[in-house]
Amino acid sequence: MSKFDIKTFVGRSSWIWPLAGTLALWLGMGAVRSSLNFEFLSANCVSACFLAIAAMAQMLVITSGTGGGAIDLSIPSVITLSAFVATETINGSNANIPQAVALVFALGAIIGLCNGLSVVYLKIPPIIATMAVGNIVTTGYLLYNEHFTAFHIAPLLLVLTRSHLLGIPFIVYFLAIIGLFMAFLLSRITFGQSLLAVGQSHRAANLAGIGTSRILIVTYALSGALSGLAGILISARAGGAFLDMGSPYLMQTIGAVVLGGTLMFGGKATTLGTVFGSLFLVLLITTMQAAGLSLGMQRIFEGVIIIAVLALASGRRVED
């Protein structure tokens, strides 16, 4: 392969950078400990899977480019509310899982629908609209918590979130299925191609006959449904639901999406990059914890990295 081909491949494959960063961190930890620990990497992969699912929800909204850089701030609240609803509905029984999943999907989609309608028809900036809806959802799970009494996790969910098959965590297989679906959605389905077109230019998409409003509303609804799925899985992994359990996923979902190569201005998304961005971010946090950094310093370091990546992305946009 020629040098030009390599440069072109690297330029088009933004997922390479978070993958390279992940390998560098893992090798660095191995050098410090004088051994490469595959169990350490596997444990971080598990944590990254939950983040990646929530980050894919964020990726959809960011790709829409609504208002020149959309972010769904309601995702943490949807995760928490979904965790409460799913845990109580399932109540430790496998038989109740289909009902709970349907309920949580519907709940998340309705919340996303509220976001989309606020952005499209009320012309509220996405950050403001999703923050307002997120606050309403937060009030909902605060009220729900007052009468919450379920503390059992269904055996099937425990297997999915904590067990292994052929040495690989089950949740990794599950993420692969979700990731393949998202990649197929964005590259092969008319909706996904329309979403990318809308993100690149709303005006051009309208002139091309794409129903921009419909695409945006469906995008926010899908984001809400995916966030609900993340809430179910996270609650199973954590052993139940608790207040503000979705809060860490606000900055982390944005960071994973940005680090993975999805443009904050919309119009370009990479599912594989989001997965590797999630893994890099989780491994980075673990490394900082191992180094003894305080929670405040960890968040500062995360913020600096995200700002740096955003600055580089802005620079490339200006050059183009």
Secondary structure, 3 states (H helix, E strand, C coil): CCHHHHHHHHHHCCCHHHHHHHHHHHHHHHHHHCCCCHHHHHHHHHHHHHHHHHHHHHHHHHHHCCCCCCCCCCHHHHHHHHHHHHHHHHCCCHHHHHHHHHHHHHHHHHHHHHHHHHHHCCCCCHHHHHHHHHHHHHHHHHHHHCCCCCCCCCHHHHHHHHCEECCEEHHHHHHHHHHHHHHHHHHHCHHHHHHHHHHHCHHHHHHCCCCHHHHHHHHHHHHHHHHHHHHHHHHHHHCCCCCCCCCCHHHHHHHHHHHHCCCCCCCCCCHHHHHHHHHHHHHHHHHHHHCCCCHHHHHHHHHHHHHHHHHHHHHHHHHC
